[in-house]
Amino acid sequence: MATSKSEVISVRVEPHIKSALQSASERKMRSLANMFEVMVVAYCRERGYPLPGVPAEALPNLKARLTSS
């Protein structure tokens, strides 16, 4: 089964934001890229923004997983 390629994006953030993202990703045992994706999905779902291409069952109970330590 063929998988689609990931898109590459580059963003500039303040050092303290990068540090916070690194800390969060380490605590959840995720890569920086995966943690960023999880946070974007959580943000969009909380606000009702459409997520074309993201199945509804992907990352279920996301809010609970992000807030639990």
SVG drawing of the C-alpha trace seen along z (x, -y; Angstrom):
<svg xmlns="http://www.w3.org/2000/svg" viewBox="-17 -35 33 37">
<polyline fill="none" stroke="black" stroke-width="0.4" points="0.0,0.0 1.4,-3.4 1.6,-6.1 1.5,-9.8 4.6,-11.9 4.7,-14.3 4.9,-18.0 7.8,-20.0 7.2,-23.4 9.7,-25.6 8.8,-28.0 10.7,-30.4 9.8,-30.5 11.3,-32.2 13.8,-30.0 11.4,-29.7 8.6,-28.4 11.0,-25.8 12.1,-24.7 8.5,-24.3 7.7,-22.2 10.8,-20.1 9.8,-19.5 6.2,-18.6 7.4,-16.2 9.9,-14.5 7.2,-14.1 4.9,-12.4 7.7,-10.5 7.0,-12.0 9.1,-13.7 8.9,-17.4 7.1,-17.1 4.6,-14.6 4.0,-16.8 3.4,-19.8 0.9,-17.7 -1.0,-16.6 -1.2,-20.1 -2.5,-21.4 -5.2,-18.7 -6.2,-19.4 -6.5,-23.1 -8.6,-22.6 -10.9,-20.1 -11.5,-22.3 -12.5,-25.2 -14.4,-23.2 -12.1,-23.9 -12.3,-21.3 -9.5,-18.8 -9.7,-17.4 -7.8,-14.2 -7.7,-13.6 -10.0,-10.7 -12.3,-11.4 -11.0,-8.4 -7.4,-9.6 -6.0,-10.6 -9.2,-9.9 -9.4,-11.5 -6.7,-13.9 -7.4,-16.5 -7.2,-14.0 -3.9,-12.7 -2.4,-16.1 -3.3,-17.3 -2.4,-14.1 1.2,-13.6"/>
</svg>
